[in-house]
């Protein structure tokens, strides 16, 4: 990643942006891992449902960018609760 290249917001990401981005990446990875763990023990139909819920998160892992401050902020704010729900067996 070239942090000196202007991107989505047109400016260079700050250290705060990069820290939030790393936290968002960690949360995304944790939620993906939680879904994967559940898929490993689920029945066929439930596993298919869980895979469909996990798929957009896998795609987002590849495309999330530190200059996407809005989405990074949403992930940092919302994904701890999502992670807890997935780990508790909710969808």
MDTraj code that builds the backbone (N, CA, C; nanometers):
import mdtraj as md
import numpy as np

residues = "UNK UNK UNK UNK UNK UNK UNK UNK UNK UNK UNK UNK UNK UNK UNK UNK UNK UNK UNK UNK UNK UNK UNK UNK UNK UNK UNK UNK UNK UNK UNK UNK UNK UNK UNK UNK UNK UNK UNK UNK UNK UNK UNK UNK UNK UNK UNK UNK UNK UNK UNK UNK UNK UNK UNK UNK UNK UNK UNK UNK UNK UNK UNK UNK UNK UNK UNK UNK UNK UNK UNK UNK UNK UNK UNK UNK UNK UNK UNK UNK UNK UNK UNK UNK UNK UNK UNK UNK UNK UNK UNK".split()
xyz = np.array([
    [0.0840, -0.1175, 0.0000],
    [0.0000, 0.0000, 0.0000],
    [0.0882, 0.1233, 0.0000],
    [0.0570, 0.2147, -0.0857],
    [0.1305, 0.3401, -0.0948],
    [0.0500, 0.4469, -0.0231],
    [0.0870, 0.4781, 0.1013],
    [0.0089, 0.5724, 0.1803],
    [0.0276, 0.7163, 0.1374],
    [0.1194, 0.7448, 0.0470],
    [0.1369, 0.8814, 0.0006],
    [0.0535, 0.9093, -0.1242],
    [-0.0193, 0.8107, -0.1721],
    [-0.1031, 0.8264, -0.2901],
    [-0.2429, 0.8683, -0.2471],
    [-0.2911, 0.9853, -0.2888],
    [-0.4267, 1.0260, -0.2515],
    [-0.5279, 0.9245, -0.3009],
    [-0.6286, 0.9034, -0.2203],
    [-0.7281, 0.8027, -0.2560],
    [-0.8694, 0.8535, -0.2449],
    [-0.9534, 0.7765, -0.1812],
    [-1.0964, 0.8030, -0.1772],
    [-1.1300, 0.9421, -0.1271],
    [-1.0660, 0.9854, -0.0240],
    [-1.0975, 1.1176, 0.0289],
    [-1.0042, 1.2243, -0.0256],
    [-0.9080, 1.1845, -0.1073],
    [-0.8193, 1.2796, -0.1713],
    [-0.7015, 1.3236, -0.0872],
    [-0.6814, 1.2630, 0.0276],
    [-0.5673, 1.3020, 0.1098],
    [-0.4954, 1.1791, 0.1616],
    [-0.3816, 1.2024, 0.2203],
    [-0.3005, 1.0952, 0.2750],
    [-0.3594, 1.0521, 0.4090],
    [-0.3727, 0.9206, 0.4319],
    [-0.4276, 0.8757, 0.5598],
    [-0.3344, 0.9108, 0.6753],
    [-0.3938, 0.9507, 0.7831],
    [-0.3181, 0.9845, 0.9030],
    [-0.2844, 0.8574, 0.9801],
    [-0.2023, 0.8715, 1.0817],
    [-0.1723, 0.7583, 1.1690],
    [-0.3005, 0.7070, 1.2334],
    [-0.3888, 0.7970, 1.2702],
    [-0.5182, 0.7578, 1.3280],
    [-0.5993, 0.6756, 1.2264],
    [-0.5989, 0.7205, 1.1003],
    [-0.6685, 0.6454, 0.9954],
    [-0.6104, 0.5045, 0.9821],
    [-0.4792, 0.4960, 0.9824],
    [-0.4133, 0.3663, 0.9665],
    [-0.4404, 0.2751, 1.0853],
    [-0.4432, 0.3310, 1.2054],
    [-0.4740, 0.2511, 1.3241],
    [-0.6182, 0.2003, 1.3197],
    [-0.7106, 0.2866, 1.2804],
    [-0.8508, 0.2458, 1.2692],
    [-0.8661, 0.1389, 1.1609],
    [-0.7945, 0.1565, 1.0507],
    [-0.7982, 0.0591, 0.9426],
    [-0.7485, -0.0772, 0.9915],
    [-0.6406, -0.0780, 1.0652],
    [-0.5875, -0.2046, 1.1166],
    [-0.6866, -0.2700, 1.2125],
    [-0.7503, -0.1904, 1.2954],
    [-0.8533, -0.2445, 1.3865],
    [-0.9694, -0.3026, 1.3050],
    [-1.0106, -0.2320, 1.2015],
    [-1.1193, -0.2811, 1.1166],
    [-1.0795, -0.4128, 1.0506],
    [-0.9564, -0.4208, 1.0013],
    [-0.9086, -0.5457, 0.9398],
    [-0.9096, -0.6606, 1.0402],
    [-0.8679, -0.6326, 1.1622],
    [-0.8682, -0.7360, 1.2661],
    [-1.0098, -0.7837, 1.2957],
    [-1.1017, -0.6882, 1.3045],
    [-1.2410, -0.7248, 1.3311],
    [-1.3007, -0.8047, 1.2163],
    [-1.2753, -0.7612, 1.0938],
    [-1.3224, -0.8378, 0.9774],
    [-1.2687, -0.9807, 0.9827],
    [-1.1418, -0.9948, 1.0084],
    [-1.0806, -1.1280, 1.0150],
    [-1.1417, -1.2123, 1.1261],
    [-1.1680, -1.1516, 1.2389],
    [-1.2268, -1.2249, 1.3514],
    [-1.3685, -1.2721, 1.3193],
    [-1.4471, -1.1879, 1.2537],
    [-1.5830, -1.2270, 1.2178],
    [-1.5793, -1.3373, 1.1125],
    [-1.4910, -1.3247, 1.0139],
    [-1.4758, -1.4302, 0.9137],
    [-1.4367, -1.5613, 0.9811],
    [-1.3440, -1.5558, 1.0736],
    [-1.3005, -1.6765, 1.1450],
    [-1.4148, -1.7364, 1.2273],
    [-1.4948, -1.6520, 1.2892],
    [-1.6083, -1.7014, 1.3682],
    [-1.7099, -1.7713, 1.2774],
    [-1.7390, -1.7119, 1.1625],
    [-1.8281, -1.7787, 1.0671],
    [-1.7663, -1.9099, 1.0201],
    [-1.6380, -1.9104, 0.9901],
    [-1.5704, -2.0315, 0.9428],
    [-1.5777, -2.1421, 1.0475],
    [-1.5591, -2.1073, 1.1720],
    [-1.5670, -2.2067, 1.2794],
    [-1.7069, -2.2678, 1.2860],
    [-1.8066, -2.1843, 1.2711],
    [-1.9442, -2.2346, 1.2746],
    [-1.9753, -2.3195, 1.1523],
    [-1.9216, -2.2795, 1.0369],
    [-1.9439, -2.3575, 0.9147],
    [-1.8877, -2.4982, 0.9320],
    [-1.7751, -2.5088, 1.0011],
    [-1.7100, -2.6373, 1.0201],
    [-1.7910, -2.7384, 1.0984],
    [-1.8873, -2.6928, 1.1751],
    [-1.9673, -2.7843, 1.2566],
    [-2.1152, -2.7803, 1.2212],
    [-2.1512, -2.7029, 1.1202],
    [-2.2915, -2.6863, 1.0832],
    [-2.3366, -2.7949, 0.9865],
    [-2.4664, -2.8133, 0.9829],
    [-2.5258, -2.8993, 0.8816],
    [-2.5161, -2.8333, 0.7451],
    [-2.5562, -2.9059, 0.6439],
    [-2.5400, -2.8599, 0.5058],
    [-2.6133, -2.7282, 0.4815],
    [-2.7399, -2.7204, 0.5182],
    [-2.8180, -2.5991, 0.4920],
    [-2.7670, -2.4802, 0.5724],
    [-2.7397, -2.5027, 0.6985],
    [-2.6888, -2.3939, 0.7829],
    [-2.5516, -2.3475, 0.7344],
    [-2.4679, -2.4412, 0.6935],
    [-2.3348, -2.4049, 0.6419],
    [-2.3478, -2.3184, 0.5173],
    [-2.4423, -2.3507, 0.4309],
    [-2.4628, -2.2700, 0.3104],
    [-2.5066, -2.1285, 0.3471],
    [-2.5944, -2.1174, 0.4439],
    [-2.6388, -1.9850, 0.4892],
    [-2.5225, -1.9074, 0.5484],
    [-2.4434, -1.9719, 0.6316],
    [-2.3291, -1.9056, 0.6934],
    [-2.2257, -1.8636, 0.5893],
    [-2.2047, -1.9468, 0.4883],
    [-2.1120, -1.9099, 0.3803],
    [-2.1606, -1.7853, 0.3070],
    [-2.2924, -1.7769, 0.2861],
    [-2.3463, -1.6596, 0.2160],
    [-2.3319, -1.5336, 0.3008],
    [-2.3354, -1.5472, 0.4317],
    [-2.3141, -1.4326, 0.5202],
    [-2.1662, -1.3946, 0.5271],
    [-2.0805, -1.4930, 0.5150],
    [-1.9358, -1.4696, 0.5224],
    [-1.8796, -1.4129, 0.3925],
    [-1.9378, -1.4475, 0.2794],
    [-1.8835, -1.4110, 0.1482],
    [-1.8586, -1.2612, 0.1312],
    [-1.9541, -1.1736, 0.1645],
    [-1.9253, -1.0306, 0.1450],
    [-1.8147, -0.9794, 0.2373],
    [-1.7972, -1.0439, 0.3503],
    [-1.6901, -1.0036, 0.4419],
    [-1.5542, -1.0419, 0.3843],
    [-1.5471, -1.1579, 0.3211],
    [-1.4227, -1.1982, 0.2551],
    [-1.3871, -1.0999, 0.1444],
    [-1.4876, -1.0591, 0.0677],
    [-1.4633, -0.9616, -0.0384],
    [-1.4188, -0.8285, 0.0205],
    [-1.4819, -0.7885, 0.1291],
    [-1.4463, -0.6606, 0.1905],
    [-1.3042, -0.6629, 0.2460],
    [-1.2592, -0.7761, 0.2928],
    [-1.1210, -0.7864, 0.3407],
    [-1.0229, -0.7488, 0.2298],
    [-1.0561, -0.7850, 0.1079],
    [-0.9664, -0.7577, -0.0049],
    [-0.9757, -0.6145, -0.0548],
    [-1.0871, -0.5481, -0.0312],
    [-1.1087, -0.4170, -0.0919],
    [-1.1075, -0.2999, 0.0060],
    [-1.1152, -0.3264, 0.1348],
    [-1.1186, -0.2180, 0.2333],
    [-0.9901, -0.1364, 0.2250],
    [-1.0033, -0.0058, 0.2328],
    [-0.8891, 0.0843, 0.2181],
    [-0.8869, 0.1830, 0.3351],
    [-0.7693, 0.2207, 0.3841],
    [-0.7627, 0.3111, 0.4990],
    [-0.8274, 0.4474, 0.4741],
    [-0.8383, 0.4887, 0.3491],
    [-0.8996, 0.6183, 0.3217],
    [-1.0521, 0.6099, 0.3152],
    [-1.1070, 0.4899, 0.3270],
    [-1.2520, 0.4748, 0.3333],
    [-1.2935, 0.4894, 0.4799],
    [-1.2805, 0.6112, 0.5275],
    [-1.2994, 0.6385, 0.6700],
    [-1.4395, 0.6032, 0.7190],
    [-1.5386, 0.6247, 0.6353],
    [-1.6761, 0.5958, 0.6768],
    [-1.6927, 0.4471, 0.7030],
    [-1.6518, 0.3640, 0.6068],
    [-1.6685, 0.2197, 0.6242],
    [-1.5787, 0.1667, 0.7351],
    [-1.4569, 0.2144, 0.7430],
    [-1.3683, 0.1728, 0.8519],
    [-1.4334, 0.2056, 0.9862],
    [-1.4888, 0.3247, 0.9980],
    [-1.5561, 0.3638, 1.1218],
    [-1.6757, 0.2766, 1.1533],
    [-1.7532, 0.2407, 1.0508],
    [-1.8675, 0.1517, 1.0717],
    [-1.8217, 0.0159, 1.1236],
    [-1.7180, -0.0369, 1.0644],
    [-1.6682, -0.1681, 1.1065],
    [-1.6193, -0.1623, 1.2504],
    [-1.5402, -0.0612, 1.2822],
    [-1.4858, -0.0488, 1.4180],
    [-1.5992, -0.0338, 1.5201],
    [-1.7047, 0.0342, 1.4823],
    [-1.8161, 0.0576, 1.5740],
    [-1.9102, -0.0620, 1.5840],
    [-1.9424, -0.1215, 1.4701],
    [-2.0481, -0.2228, 1.4655],
    [-2.0004, -0.3674, 1.4762],
    [-1.8799, -0.3966, 1.4351],
    [-1.8378, -0.5355, 1.4274],
    [-1.8062, -0.6022, 1.5613],
    [-1.7703, -0.5303, 1.6672],
    [-1.7555, -0.6021, 1.7941],
    [-1.8850, -0.6729, 1.8360],
    [-1.9989, -0.6066, 1.8173],
    [-2.1271, -0.6689, 1.8514],
    [-2.1587, -0.7835, 1.7555],
    [-2.1293, -0.7645, 1.6261],
    [-2.1502, -0.8718, 1.5289],
    [-2.0648, -0.9925, 1.5647],
    [-1.9408, -0.9696, 1.5992],
    [-1.8514, -1.0786, 1.6376],
    [-1.9082, -1.1550, 1.7566],
    [-1.9555, -1.0848, 1.8567],
    [-2.0145, -1.1502, 1.9737],
    [-2.1364, -1.2336, 1.9339],
    [-2.2208, -1.1780, 1.8483],
    [-2.3414, -1.2514, 1.8064],
    [-2.3049, -1.3779, 1.7294],
    [-2.2105, -1.3674, 1.6372],
    [-2.1708, -1.4839, 1.5583],
    [-2.1110, -1.5904, 1.6497],
    [-2.0273, -1.5482, 1.7415],
    [-1.9660, -1.6444, 1.8352],
    [-2.0698, -1.7102, 1.9243],
    [-2.1792, -1.6399, 1.9527],
    [-2.2861, -1.6959, 2.0362],
    [-2.3833, -1.7821, 1.9575],
    [-2.3625, -1.7926, 1.8280],
    [-2.4454, -1.8795, 1.7471],
    [-2.5566, -1.8098, 1.6716],
    [-2.5591, -1.6787, 1.6753],
    [-2.6582, -1.6043, 1.5967],
    [-2.6039, -1.5816, 1.4574],
    [-2.6913, -1.5361, 1.3687],
    [-2.6472, -1.5043, 1.2338],
    [-2.6202, -1.3585, 1.2263],
])
top = md.Topology()
chain = top.add_chain()
for i, resn in enumerate(residues, 1):
    res = top.add_residue(resn, chain, resSeq=i)
    for name in ("N", "CA", "C"):
        top.add_atom(name, md.element.get_by_symbol(name[0]), res)
traj = md.Trajectory(xyz[None], top)
